[in-house]
C-alpha cells in the first residue's frame, strides 16, 4: 500500500468549480483509496492505495470528478515520499530559516508548483530570471519553487509560469500548505 497525495487544480476558487471535500473523499474511497483525509478546501487529499501508477490514479480521479460533478479539475498525484523529497530539497530552505544574512522568506510567498511529470528544463530558457526580479524560481525534478517577495497575486512570474508551455499539468501550493500536506503523509 502506498500513501498518495492528490492535488487538484482550480477547485473552490471563490464561487467557481465548487467541490465539497466530503465528495472528494467519497470519490477517492470509491476508487479503492483508504485512510482518506483532506486538507483545507482547495483540493488536497492524502490517501492509501494499492495502485502503483500515480498517473492512472490521477486519470481515474479526473474522470470521476467530471462524471459526477461536471467539473474539469486537472489532478496531480504524488507519493507521500515524493512530497517529503520536495520539502527536504527546497532550494530556498536557508532563506526560509533566516540563515542567509538579511534574508528571511515569508512561507506564504513561497509557492511550489507540482507538475504531472518531469520538467523539461529546455522549456525554461524563455523565462529570463532577470526579467522577473525580485521574484525568482528554481526547478526540482517535477516541481518548480517560486518565491514572490512582493506577493503572489500580482506576480508576473507566477502568471507567465501558469501560461508557459511546459508540456505538463501543474498545480501550486504555498509553502505553509506544502508542509501541512507533508505532515499528513508521515502520520
N, C-alpha and C positions, 0 to 999 in steps of 0.2 A: 504494500500500500504506500502510495506517495502522497505527500502533502503538497497541495497546489494553491495558487493564488489566482483568482480571476479578476482582471482589471478591465472594466467596461469603459468605453469612451462615449462621452456625450450624453449620459443619463442624468436626470434630475438637475439640469441646469436651469434654474428659475422654474418656469412653468412648462418647459419643453421636455419631451421624452421622459415622462414620469414612469418610473418603475419602482414599485414598493420592494424594499429589501426582503420582506417576508416572501414575496412572489419569487424573487431571485433564489432564495434559499430552497423553496419548494422545487423550482426547476432543476437546480443542481442535485437535490435529493432524488428527483425522478430520473436523473441521468446515472444514478448509482453512487453519487457522492455521499460521503459520511462526515459526521462531525462538522457540519456546515455552519460557519459563522460569518457575519457581515460586519463591516466597519464603516461607520458614517453612512451617508445616504447617496454616495457618489459612485456606487457600483464596484465595491471592493468585497470580495468573498474569499475566505480561506476554507478549504475542504480537503478530505482524503479521497483517493480514488485508485482503483487497480489499473486503470489505463496508463500505458507507458508513453503515449504520444500526446503532449500538451496541445499540439496543433489540431488533433482530432477533437479533443475536448472543447477547444475554442470554437471550432466549426459547429459542433453539436449545440453548444450553448447559444451561439448567434442564431442558429436555425430555430431553436426552441423559443427564444425571445421574439423573433419575427413572427413565428406561427401563432404564439399565444397572446401577444400584445400588439402586434403590428409595428413594433419599433425596429429600427435598424440601429443596432448597437455593436459596433466592432469590439472584439474582445481579444485581449492578450492574456495568455495563461502562462505562468511561470511556476517552477517548483519552489517550495519553501527554501531549499538550499540555494537556489539562484537568487532569491530575494536577499538572503544572508550575504551572498557574494557581492551584491550591489552595495549593500551597506558597508561591508568591510573594505571594498576597493574604491570608496568615494574619493575622487581626486581633490575634493575641497575639504577633506576631513580636518586638516590642520587649521584652516581658516574658521571652520565651524567651532573648533575647540579654542580659538583665540590664541593659537600657538605661533601665528605669524605676526610680527611686530606691527602694531597699528591696524590690524585687520581682524574683524570678527564678523562672520556671516550670520545674518538672521535666517534661521532654518525655514521660515515661511517664504523666503525669497530664493530658496534653492529648490529647483524642480528636477525630478528625474522623469524623463520620457522613456517609457518602456516600449520597446519595439518588438514586433511579432517574429523577428528573425535577426540574424547578424547584420550589423550595419556595414554597408559597402562604403568604406571611407572615401572612395573616389567620388561619391556624390556630395561630399562636404566642401571641396575647394571653392565652389561658387559662393560659399558663405564666408566671406572675408572677416575674420575675427575683429580686425581693427575698425571695421565699419560699424560695429555694434557696441563699442566701448561706452560705458563701463561694463555692460553685460558681457558675459563670457560663457563659453561652453567647452566641455570635454566629452569625448566619447569613450564608452566602455565596449564590452563585447556586443551587446544588443540593447544598449541604452545610451541615452545622452543625459549628461548632467548639465544643467543650465542655471547660472547664477545671475539674478537681476537685482542689483542693489537698490535701484530706484523703484522697484515694484514689477510685478509680473504682468498685470493687466494692460499696461501701456508699452510693454517691451516690443520693439521692432524685431528683435532676435526671436522671441517666442512666436510671434506672428509668422515670420519668414520660415522658421523651422516647421511650423504646422502646415505650411503650404509647399514646403520643399518636396521635390520628387525623390524621396528616399527609397522608394520601392517596397516599403513595408508599412504595416499599420502601427501607429503609435498612440499611446495614451499617457498623460502626465499626472504626476502626484507630487505635492510639495514634500519637503524632507520630513516634516513632522508626521505626515501620513505614512510615508515610507517606513519610518522607524516603528510606528504603531503596527503596521502590517507585518514587519519583521518579527515583532514581539509575539504576534498571534501565531506565526509559523513555527516558533520554537516552543510554544506551550501546549 
